[in-house]
Amino acid sequence: MTSLRPFHATDLFRVDAVNLDVLTENYHINFYLSYLVSWPTLFFSTENPRGEITGYMMGKTEGKAKEWHGHVTCLSVASDYRRIGLARTLVDNLERRSEDPYDAYFLDLFVRASNVQAIGLYKGFGYSVYRRVVEYYSADPPETGEDAFDMRKPLKRDVKRESIREDGENFRVSPDEVYL
């Protein structure tokens, strides 16, 4: 059994088991703290009965007009707690919070085009590829950067489903064209 709860600054010293995964993006402590200060209701975790963090979600809201949306910055679940629905719990919670109180049109995220497992997970949650961002993830040399898929899921406010498109894998844009 796990419980969903707000993320606290002191949790940053307890997320090693979750962050020690090659697919989890790791950030500087200031980055985590800036999210916690700016979007405290969109940064939360799951915890087991022993008080160990088993997963967490960092989210934010951004954009203007019909581009106003929630964004999955980081979703990570400890390897021992995968395949039991924690990722879905975390994503569902961010969707609900992006709708109320933020009234977002959609929820989006960026995922490496090579991360087939994550793409399948998000597609299973109802997300689709909106566009392919060419060389979004930097590398050395720069021309070897990896593409990202900008994946989206329309929320209740997007009644006409204008935030998604068909065949997004083939709609290529440069990182400079990504609206932030």
Secondary structure, 3 states (H helix, E strand, C coil): CCEEEECCHHHHHCCHHHHCCCCCCCCCHHHHHHHHHHCHHHEEEEECCCCCEEEEEEEEEECCHHHCEEEEEEEEECHHHCCCCHHHHHHHHHHHHHHCCCCCCEEEEEEECCCHHHHHHHHHCCCEEEEEEEEEECCCCHHHCEEEEEEEEECCCCCCCCCCCCCHHHCEECHHHCCC
